[in-house]
Amino acid sequence: MKRIFSGVKPTGHLTLGNYLGAVRRWADVDQHRADALFCIVDLHALTVDHDPGRVRRLSRQAATLLLASGLDPRLCTVFVQSHVDEHARLSYLLECVATDGEMRRMIQYKEKAARERERGGSVRLSLLTYPVLMAADILAYGTDEVPVGDDQTQHVELTRDLAVRFNQRYGHTFAVPRATRPEVAARVMNLQEPTSKMGKSDDVGPGVVYLLDEPDVMRKKIMRAVTDSGQDVVHDPEGRPGVSNLLEILAACEGTDPETLSGAYQSYGALKKDTAEAVVELLRPLRERHKQLCADPSYVEGVLRDGAAKAREMARPRVDSAYRAIGL
Ligand code: ADP
């Protein structure tokens, strides 16, 4: 059976981008077709300025939302990264295989480091080494596939390079994984700035739809989305990023493709209205399940405890053999 691994960072509230780009597929498809692990990658939340209490709260909230999205602990493993020591243990070995040059070439590092410096802050070393920890997250489980949005493709490529290099130098230890992406909405854009991605760590703003926004707030954000000059509804992400983003979102909600949809609309207003309703409807069951789960926090705690125990058992033998292979 194929092994699948993917994760979500507790740096903010989960967004429509996280859901359409990753989480929905995990629940609807991946957990049914493979031996799948889904991880709240809390160590990754420490790479930028963070508040300890908030990270802990957001980790629990992310876990609750993953379960509300339909992840079923009888079918897959849901756990928190810091509960399983193997991730950090393996990360150090992979740091001894990676080079500083390849880390500095990572697009997310360059963007986030530039932002930190602009704010006058310093850049944590862990921001540079973050992709190595992500490689460890993936490789520790013998992962074959990593279902992610487009923003993570470069990191999965690096993971592949590190697996191949480790295997060549020290003997076959790791499966070489590949990224899988959704056909539509692999990169949901910010509604107010449709040239940048909708990110959960962005300031709480009108351009980001959060999974726990009230339906009326979602509607308002979508109705106020920045559209492009011109009136015709065409799917052209380069030339018309605003309207193309709405078409992608609506297509993802309706299980169709943005090109086909574009022919059905004569105005931006109608497109926004249908998109808003489709998003509200798509997320309605999730909101309801989330409410029920919040009433039973011990259930969520239990899922995470069992998940960590299972994950530890899966990761340990491979990480132990990596230690032996490298000479320890
Ligand atoms: P972020 O902190 O940027 O929201 P994470 O690193 O927690 O994202 O990502 C969790 C998953 O959601 C990843 O698979 C990522 O590729 C996906 N994802 C994040 N943002 C988007 C987006 N705007 N569009 C599509 N997928 C996204």
Residues whose N, C-alpha, C, O or C-beta is under 5 A from the ligand:
A	BS01	ADP	G7 V8 K9 G17 N18 G21 A22 P147 V148 G149 D150 D151 Q152 A185 A186 R187 V188 M189 K197 M198 G199 K200 S201
